[in-house]
Amino acid sequence: MANSRKSNSIEVVTRSLDDFLLRHVAPGQRVAIAYSGGLDSTVLLHSAASLCASRHLVLSTIHINHGLSPNAAVWATHCAGQAALLDIPHTTVSVDVPRSSAEGLEAAARHQRYAVFAELPVDWIALAHHLDDQAETLMHNLLRGTGVRGMAGMLPVRANYLRPLLGISRQQLLEYAQHYELTWCGDESNDDLHYTRNYIRHAVMPVLEARYPSVTAQLAATAARFADTQNLLEDLARVDAGDTPLSFPFPVAVITALQPSRACNLLRCLLANNQLQAPSHVRLAEFVRQVREAGPDRHPQLDFGGCTLRVKNRQILLEQMTA
């Protein structure tokens, strides 16, 4: 029974990835795998190595050394070695993550990571998030009180980012790795229940799964339905923007002509286009109120996540906050 289940996991991983690449990546395009050295990205790299050759894709790997773990150098060496075994070009980039960031260590590390990704000379960046990650993300965002965009979780395709494993469970990835006797690195921070995501993974989800065995798949399916709703909201934002490009600076007049809820939706879409997470609904709604009611001599401002939305010359500007 165990061998049969493992064989099924191998087929699911391989077929799902092959179908995903066929749908989204054209022959000859360059795909960089974000390779942490963990189980998930190890399976993604191994399974993609042969498929990319048959699909005539140009595969490479990128490892971000955050320097936050005493094992960081070991992980970097492991990733370089595994890529070399597969004869795949590999790059390691070390980043300096500010430990005193107001947004928190995890978010600061994420921003550093994605800043590196944005500079890569590739067509696509493949991330190894899977079904369990999606369920945990939805649960996390629900507890944070996020809106529809947050409840949509992670999208399979967003800008030039691919998440081909979102329909595959952690257990299936583990069975695939065990079959091929793959080696991977364990991140000790994943067991630290101080982090909310780890608490959800280790303390909350097992309790839910004991009562509702299909909870992971159900939460992931719910995220997909929220994603459909979010697509409709983005369509509405484009309608509300009219001929005005969805980029900053953005005319105040467009915002003041809309109902507050639609103005907030439009601003969220503008921020998402800049790879930024919008502030809370309460704070964004208050900024919209100030923008709508402010006279020409007033300059409403909203600080969030290291950025500032500011009104100047009847335009809404997006600026990086200075230290």
VMD Tcl script that draws the C-alpha trace (Angstrom):
set ca {
  {0.00 0.00 0.00}
  {2.81 2.42 0.94}
  {4.71 1.70 -2.30}
  {1.54 2.22 -4.32}
  {0.89 5.56 -2.64}
  {4.50 6.61 -3.21}
  {4.29 5.69 -6.90}
  {1.12 7.74 -7.17}
  {2.86 10.74 -5.57}
  {5.69 10.51 -8.10}
  {3.19 10.47 -10.95}
  {1.20 13.36 -9.49}
  {4.27 15.57 -9.03}
  {5.67 14.82 -12.49}
  {2.39 15.11 -14.38}
  {1.28 18.26 -12.55}
  {4.57 20.03 -13.18}
  {4.65 18.97 -16.82}
  {1.10 20.22 -17.40}
  {1.88 23.47 -15.61}
  {4.99 24.18 -17.68}
  {3.13 23.35 -20.88}
  {0.37 25.85 -20.02}
  {2.49 28.75 -18.83}
  {6.05 28.59 -20.17}
  {6.97 28.84 -23.84}
  {9.85 26.85 -25.36}
  {13.17 28.64 -25.03}
  {12.16 30.71 -22.02}
  {14.44 31.02 -18.99}
  {13.21 29.67 -15.65}
  {15.07 30.26 -12.37}
  {14.12 28.05 -9.44}
  {14.25 29.75 -6.05}
  {16.25 27.03 -4.32}
  {16.41 27.18 -0.52}
  {17.71 23.64 -0.15}
  {14.61 22.54 1.73}
  {12.35 19.62 0.83}
  {9.94 21.60 -1.34}
  {12.43 23.38 -3.58}
  {14.56 20.21 -3.78}
  {11.63 18.28 -5.26}
  {10.82 21.17 -7.60}
  {14.41 21.28 -8.84}
  {14.70 17.52 -9.31}
  {11.40 17.14 -11.12}
  {11.95 20.22 -13.28}
  {15.47 19.21 -14.34}
  {14.34 16.54 -16.79}
  {11.09 18.21 -17.80}
  {12.78 21.49 -18.77}
  {15.08 19.63 -21.13}
  {12.15 17.95 -22.88}
  {10.29 21.28 -23.00}
  {13.38 23.08 -24.31}
  {13.45 25.47 -21.35}
  {16.55 27.11 -19.93}
  {16.73 26.18 -16.25}
  {18.86 27.76 -13.51}
  {18.76 28.02 -9.73}
  {19.11 30.96 -7.35}
  {19.85 30.58 -3.63}
  {19.41 33.56 -1.31}
  {21.69 33.44 1.73}
  {19.92 35.55 4.35}
  {22.64 34.95 6.92}
  {20.05 34.53 9.67}
  {20.85 30.94 10.62}
  {24.14 29.52 11.90}
  {23.64 26.90 9.18}
  {23.29 29.44 6.36}
  {26.73 28.73 4.87}
  {26.07 24.97 4.96}
  {22.80 25.44 3.11}
  {24.46 27.60 0.46}
  {27.17 24.97 -0.10}
  {24.57 22.20 -0.29}
  {22.50 24.05 -2.89}
  {25.52 24.77 -5.08}
  {26.54 21.12 -4.89}
  {23.10 19.76 -5.78}
  {22.78 22.10 -8.75}
  {26.22 21.01 -9.94}
  {25.19 17.33 -9.74}
  {22.27 18.12 -12.05}
  {24.53 20.25 -14.29}
  {22.28 23.29 -13.78}
  {23.71 26.84 -13.59}
  {23.50 28.12 -10.04}
  {23.87 31.49 -8.33}
  {24.13 32.28 -4.63}
  {23.35 35.82 -3.49}
  {23.96 36.97 0.08}
  {21.70 39.68 1.48}
  {21.82 41.81 4.61}
  {18.47 41.52 6.40}
  {17.83 44.35 8.90}
  {17.06 42.62 12.19}
  {15.42 45.72 13.68}
  {12.95 46.26 10.83}
  {9.57 47.54 11.97}
  {7.84 45.09 9.62}
  {9.43 42.07 11.33}
  {12.29 39.78 10.45}
  {10.32 37.46 8.15}
  {8.89 40.30 6.09}
  {12.25 42.05 5.89}
  {13.88 38.84 4.64}
  {11.12 38.41 2.10}
  {11.62 41.94 0.76}
  {15.36 41.35 0.41}
  {14.71 38.06 -1.37}
  {12.25 39.48 -3.85}
  {14.50 42.46 -4.55}
  {17.12 39.97 -5.76}
  {14.56 38.04 -7.79}
  {13.46 41.26 -9.51}
  {16.97 41.73 -10.94}
  {17.37 38.24 -12.39}
  {17.77 38.08 -16.19}
  {15.10 35.39 -16.60}
  {11.55 35.10 -17.90}
  {10.15 33.23 -14.91}
  {10.99 32.56 -11.27}
  {9.60 29.29 -9.93}
  {8.70 29.08 -6.24}
  {8.08 25.80 -4.40}
  {4.98 26.69 -2.36}
  {2.59 23.73 -2.12}
  {-0.95 22.82 -1.06}
  {-0.24 22.88 2.67}
  {1.46 26.27 2.34}
  {-1.64 27.59 0.61}
  {-3.95 26.35 3.37}
  {-1.70 27.80 6.06}
  {-1.52 31.11 4.20}
  {-5.30 31.38 4.03}
  {-5.58 30.57 7.75}
  {-2.86 33.08 8.61}
  {-4.49 35.82 6.55}
  {-7.89 35.06 8.03}
  {-6.49 35.57 11.53}
  {-4.82 38.81 10.41}
  {-8.14 40.12 9.14}
  {-7.04 40.61 5.55}
  {-9.44 41.27 2.72}
  {-10.23 39.32 -0.42}
  {-6.70 39.64 -1.82}
  {-5.21 38.06 1.31}
  {-7.83 35.32 1.39}
  {-6.95 34.43 -2.21}
  {-3.65 33.22 -0.84}
  {-0.86 32.61 -3.30}
  {-1.59 32.59 -7.02}
  {-0.16 29.94 -9.38}
  {0.98 32.72 -11.71}
  {1.58 36.31 -10.64}
  {3.67 38.69 -12.75}
  {6.73 36.56 -13.62}
  {6.41 34.24 -10.61}
  {5.30 30.63 -10.98}
  {4.05 28.32 -8.23}
  {3.64 24.97 -9.99}
  {3.28 22.87 -6.81}
  {0.24 24.59 -5.27}
  {-1.94 21.56 -5.98}
  {0.48 19.07 -4.41}
  {0.59 18.21 -0.71}
  {3.65 18.22 1.54}
  {3.21 14.47 2.03}
  {3.32 13.85 -1.73}
  {6.51 15.91 -2.00}
  {8.04 13.91 0.84}
  {7.14 10.60 -0.82}
  {8.64 11.79 -4.11}
  {11.86 12.82 -2.35}
  {12.09 9.52 -0.48}
  {11.62 7.50 -3.67}
  {14.50 9.28 -5.41}
  {16.58 9.36 -2.22}
  {16.96 13.12 -2.45}
  {18.79 15.06 0.24}
  {17.65 18.39 1.60}
  {18.32 20.85 4.42}
  {16.14 21.35 7.48}
  {15.55 24.91 8.66}
  {15.46 25.02 12.45}
  {13.37 28.20 12.37}
  {10.46 26.18 10.93}
  {9.96 24.64 14.39}
  {9.87 27.95 16.24}
  {6.27 28.44 17.38}
  {6.99 32.11 18.01}
  {6.24 32.62 14.32}
  {2.51 32.57 13.61}
  {2.83 30.48 10.46}
  {4.74 27.78 12.36}
  {2.14 27.83 15.14}
  {-0.60 27.31 12.57}
  {1.35 24.48 10.93}
  {2.31 22.58 14.07}
  {-0.42 23.43 16.59}
  {-3.56 24.42 14.68}
  {-3.67 22.37 11.48}
  {-3.16 18.95 13.15}
  {-6.15 19.61 15.41}
  {-8.31 20.60 12.46}
  {-7.13 17.63 10.39}
  {-8.06 15.23 13.20}
  {-11.67 16.46 12.97}
  {-11.76 17.39 9.28}
  {-9.29 15.16 7.35}
  {-9.74 17.12 4.11}
  {-9.28 20.56 5.70}
  {-6.04 21.34 3.83}
  {-7.56 20.67 0.42}
  {-10.76 22.50 1.37}
  {-8.90 25.61 2.52}
  {-6.82 25.62 -0.66}
  {-10.00 25.30 -2.74}
  {-11.51 28.20 -0.81}
  {-8.44 30.30 -1.60}
  {-8.98 29.55 -5.30}
  {-12.55 30.85 -5.09}
  {-11.35 34.01 -3.37}
  {-8.80 34.37 -6.19}
  {-11.66 34.39 -8.70}
  {-13.33 37.14 -6.68}
  {-10.09 39.09 -6.56}
  {-9.82 38.90 -10.36}
  {-13.25 40.49 -10.59}
  {-12.16 43.28 -8.22}
  {-9.09 43.92 -10.36}
  {-11.32 44.11 -13.45}
  {-13.46 46.65 -11.57}
  {-10.35 48.69 -10.69}
  {-9.38 48.87 -14.36}
  {-12.90 50.02 -15.22}
  {-12.78 52.67 -12.49}
  {-9.35 53.89 -13.61}
  {-10.65 54.40 -17.13}
  {-7.89 55.65 -19.41}
  {-5.57 56.39 -16.48}
  {-2.69 53.89 -16.18}
  {-2.70 51.82 -12.97}
  {0.58 53.27 -11.74}
  {1.87 56.02 -9.48}
  {1.63 59.00 -9.48}
  {-2.14 58.65 -9.73}
  {-4.64 61.52 -10.12}
  {-6.61 62.43 -7.00}
  {-9.56 63.30 -9.22}
  {-10.07 59.64 -10.17}
  {-10.20 58.63 -6.50}
  {-12.57 61.41 -5.43}
  {-15.00 60.53 -8.23}
  {-15.50 57.01 -6.80}
  {-17.47 55.65 -3.89}
  {-15.12 55.05 -0.93}
  {-15.18 51.25 -1.22}
  {-14.29 51.39 -4.91}
  {-11.60 54.00 -4.24}
  {-10.03 51.67 -1.66}
  {-10.19 48.78 -4.12}
  {-8.46 50.88 -6.77}
  {-5.67 51.85 -4.37}
  {-5.16 48.22 -3.35}
  {-4.73 47.26 -6.99}
  {-2.28 50.11 -7.51}
  {-0.21 48.93 -4.57}
  {-0.36 45.30 -5.71}
  {1.00 46.38 -9.11}
  {4.01 47.66 -7.17}
  {4.38 44.32 -5.32}
  {3.23 45.96 -2.07}
  {0.74 44.74 0.50}
  {-1.88 47.33 1.28}
  {-2.27 48.62 4.85}
  {-5.27 47.57 6.90}
  {-8.73 48.41 5.62}
  {-9.28 50.89 8.46}
  {-6.12 52.86 7.67}
  {-6.64 52.78 3.91}
  {-10.28 53.87 4.27}
  {-9.19 56.78 6.49}
  {-6.61 57.85 3.89}
  {-9.28 57.73 1.18}
  {-11.59 59.84 3.37}
  {-8.86 62.43 3.84}
  {-8.07 62.47 0.12}
  {-11.74 62.96 -0.75}
  {-12.27 65.76 1.79}
  {-8.93 67.57 1.71}
  {-8.68 71.02 0.21}
  {-5.95 72.00 -2.28}
  {-3.69 73.16 0.56}
  {-3.88 69.84 2.44}
  {-1.54 66.86 1.84}
  {-2.87 63.61 3.32}
  {-0.21 60.98 3.99}
  {-0.24 57.28 4.87}
  {2.88 55.48 6.09}
  {2.96 51.69 5.88}
  {5.48 48.89 5.38}
  {8.42 51.17 4.71}
  {6.48 53.22 2.14}
  {4.40 56.37 2.08}
  {1.32 57.36 0.10}
  {1.33 61.13 -0.18}
  {-0.84 63.70 -1.96}
  {1.04 66.44 -3.78}
  {-0.10 68.65 -6.67}
  {-3.38 66.70 -6.79}
  {-1.49 63.47 -7.43}
  {-1.09 60.46 -5.14}
  {2.59 59.59 -4.92}
  {4.21 56.40 -3.68}
  {7.54 56.98 -1.94}
  {10.04 54.91 0.00}
  {10.36 56.03 3.60}
  {13.79 57.27 4.56}
  {15.52 56.18 7.74}
}
mol new
graphics top color blue
foreach p $ca { graphics top sphere $p radius 0.5 }
foreach p [lrange $ca 0 end-1] q [lrange $ca 1 end] { graphics top cylinder $p $q radius 0.2 }
display resetview
